[in-house]
Amino acid sequence: MSKRRKIWNRSRLVSLETLNTFSKPVAGILASLLVVRLVSPELWGSIVPYLVGMELLFIGLNWGSRHYLMREFSLSPATINQEWGKSLVARSLFLLPVAAIAFFLPVGWDLIKPLLFWMVARFVYHSFEALIQYHRKYLYSLVTEGIGMVILIGGIWFFRDTLTVSDFIWCVAWQTWIRSALLLIGFSSVLPKAFKTTTRTSIQSYLVLSFPFFMLALAGLLQSKSDLYVVTWLLPEIEIAKYQVLIGFLVVVQTFAGLVLSPFQKNIYRMDESGIIALRRQYILLGMVVNLAALLAISGVLYYFYDFELTLWEFGLCYLYLAPLYFYLIESMGLMKKNEAGSLVKFTLAAAAINALFCYWVVPDYGIAGALLGGLICRISLAAMVKRKYRLTVRHHA
């Protein structure tokens, strides 16, 4: 294969992976825009608590499976089907207990039914994410995401005059089931051999070995969304809607920060300290420019499409909110290289606690600005802990 052909194939895969990564948050942004514009911001604010609650629930049901399976697939390609089947069976043990909890939630049966329907659909859908990434089936995944997006948008449009929280959740659940069915068809070859070696011992082993990956995912979610949880708890629906939409855009910008580094990840693991310092300088400079351009675009979208206006104070806080990631993400990868994942979990949980406590204190008086300030302090705290640990670790290994 010629060098030009290799570059083309590599660029195509990276582009498809990037599009696949951004397709999920984009679907959420489009859904929020339609609900806000066709119905009301207050309805979207009423929907958000169910979205953030189910997101926490999904982290538990996923049990770190995606990243754990990617590692196992890479280490033992011959047992991919068996590892996948073991993961599916082990994770399914959580379905009934979680479903039982749903019956004690302070909501009516009209909401419990679509929430349970969505929970099972999301469980099935997530089961295929590691297979998509390992086999690089990004184009097929994009097609399923596109079909799901059309179904969701169509459902919101159809119910626009009478849309309720329950209607919206039914739309999400059905489009997730359809995407899951398409993935089941696309990866049907995995099923015949998936469960042949699944035993009680192998399931117990899976739950133990994948637990650190679950904790890392849970810590990351809590650290990044604690401010949103407090806002959802303490503020009125219209403020919840505005903050959730804003955070949705900021998460997309933060995702870009990780994607920029992904092509250099292997090199980072091999670089000496002088090379990392040079890369860090370029990375921080890029981040400052990208964040400013992204926030200007976000402000325009919020104003012209959502009819939400960012104050100058909120704009400045958003810019600072995004900045710390560029100061510690390379060091985080360095700690992973030196087998310090446990330290990252502790730091991330500590930052999440700082975020939640500070937001609980200031959000009632300062609203969205207080939540952004809490998120900023959380991220600065995490950056300080990671960078200090990285310096100590480098000094220890010198």
Sequence and secondary structure as in RCSB ss.txt:
>XXXX:A:sequence
MSKRRKIWNRSRLVSLETLNTFSKPVAGILASLLVVRLVSPELWGSIVPYLVGMELLFIGLNWGSRHYLMREFSL
SPATINQEWGKSLVARSLFLLPVAAIAFFLPVGWDLIKPLLFWMVARFVYHSFEALIQYHRKYLYSLVTEGIGMV
ILIGGIWFFRDTLTVSDFIWCVAWQTWIRSALLLIGFSSVLPKAFKTTTRTSIQSYLVLSFPFFMLALAGLLQSK
SDLYVVTWLLPEIEIAKYQVLIGFLVVVQTFAGLVLSPFQKNIYRMDESGIIALRRQYILLGMVVNLAALLAISG
VLYYFYDFELTLWEFGLCYLYLAPLYFYLIESMGLMKKNEAGSLVKFTLAAAAINALFCYWVVPDYGIAGALLGG
LICRISLAAMVKRKYRLTVRHHA
>XXXX:A:secstr
  HHHHHHHHHHHHHHHHHHHHHHHHHHHHHHHHHHHHT HHHHHHHHHHHHHHHHHHHHHHTTHHHHHHHHHHH
 GGGHHHHHHHHHHHHHTTHHHHHHHHTTSSS HHHHHHHHHHHHHHHHHHTTHHHHHHHT HHHHHHHHHHHHH
HHHHHHHHTTTT  HHHHHHHHHHHHHHHHHHHHHHTGGGGGGTTTT  HHHHHHHHHHTHHHHHHHHHHHHHHH
HHHHHHHHHS HHHHHHHHHHHHHHHHHHHHHHHHHGGGHHHHHH  HHHHHHHHHHHHHHHHHHHHHHHHHHHH
HIIIII     HHHHHHHHHHHTHHHHHHHHHHHHHHTT HHHHHHHHHHHHHHHHHHHHHHHHHHHHHHHHHHH
HHHHHHHHHHHHHHHHHHHHHH 
